[in-house]
Amino acid sequence: MAVEFGVLIPTREAVMSGRPETAPLLAMAERAEAAGFDAVWIGDSLIARPRHEPLTLLAAVAGRTRRVRLGTGVLLPALRNPVVLAHIVGTLDRAAEGRVPPLWIGGSGPTALREAARFDAWFPTGPNVEFFAEHFPRVQAAARAAGRAPDAVTGAAYVTLALDANRAAAEQRLNTFLETYYAAPARTILARQATYAGPIEGCAEWLQRWIDAGASHLALRFAGGDQLAQVDEAASRLLPRLKRA
């Protein structure tokens, strides 16, 4: 199965920095498509981490792109009326001409692992590739036991990158980003989420381990900095180093 790469649009960071304008966010989605990425993702949080409403913004992205798939990483359906939510997502998929991804489940906890075999993909945020390599075969086995096709569940991962030839500078940027974003010590978040800080060469090796473990979709979140420049850098210098099939 060919490996796909997505980009997370930093809606939370835009609000945190006092720059909630949507034009730069839409420009990033356009740049990701032009650079060759396969998907654009937008996060969701109604209360804990204020940001743009993801489905509304994805409708705008749908109007500015033609090829990339569109998804939420993740969506909190329990906080929305289910009938209205189904109507919104169905309309969004129509507006995007079928580019809204199937039903994926995020998370690395017991509930997500137990339910993942019922969904179209398992989409954890971490904590590391070893965890993914251990549990994804179990998810696949559970899907087969339920009578589903061997490749019915896509292996995916949501990873945060801080790319810099200077590893110390990259680690500092990553730690500052995580502490600002989550209002928690970086070490706490690093223990729960898949992250990389350092040179592109090392990042390519790190991402290849996810691919070798069965991940066929990797959503990249860039830890602060110039987002457009990082989209271009990842597309031109990082992705070509990876074996995608």
C-alpha positions as CSV (number, residue, x, y, z in Angstrom):
1,M,0.0,0.0,0.0
2,A,1.4,3.4,-1.0
3,V,2.2,5.7,1.9
4,E,0.4,9.1,2.1
5,F,1.4,12.2,3.9
6,G,-0.8,14.9,5.4
7,V,-0.3,18.3,6.9
8,L,-2.0,19.7,10.0
9,I,-3.3,23.3,9.7
10,P,-2.3,25.1,13.0
11,T,-5.7,26.6,13.9
12,R,-4.9,26.4,17.6
13,E,-1.6,28.1,17.3
14,A,-3.2,30.9,15.2
15,V,-5.7,31.6,18.0
16,M,-3.0,31.4,20.7
17,S,-0.8,33.8,18.9
18,G,-3.5,36.4,18.5
19,R,-3.6,35.9,14.7
20,P,-7.0,34.2,14.0
21,E,-7.2,35.3,10.4
22,T,-8.0,32.4,8.1
23,A,-6.2,33.6,5.0
24,P,-2.8,32.2,6.2
25,L,-4.4,28.9,7.1
26,L,-6.1,28.6,3.7
27,A,-2.8,29.5,2.0
28,M,-1.1,26.7,3.9
29,A,-3.7,24.2,2.7
30,E,-3.1,25.4,-0.9
31,R,0.7,25.2,-0.4
32,A,0.4,21.6,1.0
33,E,-1.6,20.5,-2.1
34,A,0.8,22.3,-4.5
35,A,3.8,20.7,-2.7
36,G,2.4,17.2,-3.2
37,F,0.9,16.3,0.1
38,D,-2.0,13.9,0.1
39,A,-4.2,15.3,2.9
40,V,-5.0,18.4,5.0
41,W,-6.0,17.9,8.6
42,I,-7.6,20.4,11.1
43,G,-7.9,19.8,14.8
44,D,-10.9,20.1,17.0
45,S,-11.5,21.4,20.6
46,L,-14.6,23.3,21.6
47,I,-13.5,24.1,25.2
48,A,-10.1,23.0,26.2
49,R,-8.0,24.6,23.4
50,P,-10.0,27.3,21.5
51,R,-9.5,27.3,17.7
52,H,-11.5,27.6,14.5
53,E,-14.4,25.2,14.1
54,P,-12.9,22.5,11.9
55,L,-15.7,21.5,9.6
56,T,-16.5,25.1,8.8
57,L,-12.8,25.8,7.9
58,L,-12.6,22.5,6.0
59,A,-15.4,23.7,3.8
60,A,-13.3,26.8,3.0
61,V,-10.3,24.5,2.3
62,A,-12.5,22.4,0.0
63,G,-13.2,25.5,-2.1
64,R,-9.5,26.3,-2.4
65,T,-8.1,22.9,-3.2
66,R,-8.9,20.2,-5.7
67,R,-7.0,17.0,-4.9
68,V,-6.0,16.6,-1.2
69,R,-8.2,14.6,1.1
70,L,-9.7,16.5,4.0
71,G,-10.0,15.3,7.6
72,T,-10.3,16.3,11.3
73,G,-7.6,15.3,13.7
74,V,-9.7,14.6,15.6
75,L,-13.4,15.4,15.9
76,L,-15.4,15.3,19.1
77,P,-18.8,14.0,18.1
78,A,-20.1,13.8,21.6
79,L,-20.2,17.6,21.8
80,R,-22.4,17.9,18.7
81,N,-25.9,16.9,17.8
82,P,-25.5,13.6,15.9
83,V,-28.1,14.3,13.2
84,V,-26.8,17.8,12.6
85,L,-23.2,16.6,12.6
86,A,-24.1,13.9,10.0
87,H,-25.8,16.5,7.9
88,I,-22.8,18.9,8.1
89,V,-20.2,16.2,7.3
90,G,-22.3,14.9,4.4
91,T,-22.7,18.3,2.9
92,L,-18.9,18.9,3.4
93,D,-18.1,15.7,1.5
94,R,-20.4,16.8,-1.3
95,A,-18.7,20.3,-1.4
96,A,-15.3,18.6,-1.5
97,E,-16.4,16.1,-4.2
98,G,-15.8,13.1,-2.1
99,R,-12.5,14.1,-0.5
100,V,-13.6,13.8,3.2
101,P,-11.8,10.7,4.6
102,P,-13.7,7.7,5.9
103,L,-14.2,7.1,9.7
104,W,-11.0,6.9,11.6
105,I,-10.4,6.5,15.3
106,G,-7.8,8.4,17.2
107,G,-6.1,7.7,20.5
108,S,-3.8,5.2,22.1
109,G,-5.7,4.2,25.2
110,P,-7.6,1.0,25.9
111,T,-10.9,2.2,24.4
112,A,-9.3,3.2,21.1
113,L,-7.4,0.0,20.8
114,R,-10.5,-2.0,21.6
115,E,-12.6,-0.2,19.0
116,A,-10.1,0.4,16.3
117,A,-10.9,-2.8,14.4
118,R,-14.4,-1.5,13.7
119,F,-13.1,1.7,11.9
120,D,-11.4,2.5,8.6
121,A,-8.1,3.5,10.3
122,W,-6.3,3.6,13.6
123,F,-4.9,7.1,14.0
124,P,-2.9,7.4,17.3
125,T,-0.8,10.4,18.3
126,G,1.8,8.2,19.9
127,P,3.4,7.5,22.2
128,N,6.1,6.0,20.0
129,V,6.7,3.7,17.0
130,E,7.4,0.7,19.2
131,F,3.8,1.1,20.6
132,F,2.4,1.3,17.1
133,A,4.4,-1.7,15.9
134,E,3.2,-3.8,18.9
135,H,-0.5,-2.9,18.7
136,F,-1.3,-2.3,15.0
137,P,-0.9,-6.1,14.1
138,R,-3.4,-6.8,17.0
139,V,-5.9,-4.3,15.5
140,Q,-5.5,-5.9,12.1
141,A,-6.0,-9.4,13.6
142,A,-9.2,-8.2,15.4
143,A,-10.5,-6.8,12.1
144,R,-9.8,-10.1,10.3
145,A,-11.5,-12.0,13.2
146,A,-14.6,-9.9,12.7
147,G,-14.7,-10.9,9.0
148,R,-13.2,-7.8,7.5
149,A,-10.5,-7.7,4.8
150,P,-6.9,-7.9,5.8
151,D,-6.3,-4.3,4.8
152,A,-9.6,-2.9,6.0
153,V,-8.0,-0.8,8.8
154,T,-5.4,1.7,7.7
155,G,-2.4,2.3,10.0
156,A,-1.9,6.0,10.5
157,A,0.0,8.3,12.8
158,Y,-0.1,11.9,14.0
159,V,3.4,13.1,14.6
160,T,4.9,16.5,15.6
161,L,8.2,17.6,14.0
162,A,10.7,20.3,14.8
163,L,13.3,20.2,12.0
164,D,16.6,21.9,12.4
165,A,20.2,21.0,11.6
166,N,21.0,22.0,15.2
167,R,19.4,19.3,17.3
168,A,19.6,21.4,20.5
169,A,17.7,24.3,18.8
170,A,15.1,21.8,17.4
171,E,14.6,20.3,20.9
172,Q,14.2,23.8,22.5
173,R,11.6,24.8,19.8
174,L,9.7,21.5,20.3
175,N,9.7,21.8,24.1
176,T,8.5,25.5,24.0
177,F,5.8,24.6,21.5
178,L,4.5,21.7,23.6
179,E,4.5,23.6,26.8
180,T,2.7,26.6,25.3
181,Y,0.2,24.5,23.5
182,Y,-0.7,22.1,26.3
183,A,0.1,24.2,29.4
184,A,2.0,21.2,30.8
185,P,5.7,20.3,31.1
186,A,7.2,19.2,27.8
187,R,8.4,15.9,29.4
188,T,4.8,15.0,30.2
189,I,3.7,15.5,26.6
190,L,6.8,13.8,25.1
191,A,5.9,10.7,27.1
192,R,2.4,10.6,25.4
193,Q,2.9,11.9,21.9
194,A,5.1,10.9,18.9
195,T,7.6,13.7,18.3
196,Y,10.9,14.3,16.5
197,A,13.4,17.1,16.9
198,G,16.5,17.4,14.9
199,P,18.0,17.2,11.4
200,I,16.0,16.1,8.3
201,E,18.2,13.1,7.8
202,G,17.3,11.7,11.3
203,C,13.6,12.5,10.8
204,A,13.6,10.5,7.6
205,E,15.0,7.5,9.4
206,W,12.5,8.0,12.2
207,L,9.5,8.2,9.9
208,Q,10.7,5.2,7.9
209,R,10.4,3.2,11.1
210,W,6.7,4.1,11.3
211,I,6.2,3.1,7.6
212,D,8.1,-0.2,8.1
213,A,5.8,-0.9,11.1
214,G,2.7,-0.6,8.9
215,A,1.8,3.1,8.9
216,S,0.5,4.1,5.5
217,H,-0.7,7.6,6.4
218,L,1.4,10.1,8.4
219,A,0.0,13.4,9.4
220,L,2.7,16.0,10.1
221,R,2.3,18.8,12.6
222,F,5.1,21.3,12.6
223,A,6.1,22.7,16.0
224,G,5.8,26.4,15.5
225,G,8.0,28.5,13.2
226,D,7.3,29.4,9.6
227,Q,4.6,26.9,8.6
228,L,4.8,27.5,4.8
229,A,8.5,27.1,4.8
230,Q,8.3,23.9,6.7
231,V,5.7,22.5,4.2
232,D,8.1,23.3,1.4
233,E,11.1,21.9,3.2
234,A,9.3,18.7,4.1
235,A,8.0,18.2,0.6
236,S,11.4,18.9,-1.1
237,R,13.9,17.4,1.4
238,L,12.1,15.0,3.7
239,L,9.5,13.0,1.8
240,P,11.8,12.1,-1.1
241,R,14.1,10.3,1.4
242,L,11.3,7.9,2.3
243,K,10.2,4.6,0.8
244,R,6.6,5.2,0.1
245,A,5.5,1.8,-1.4
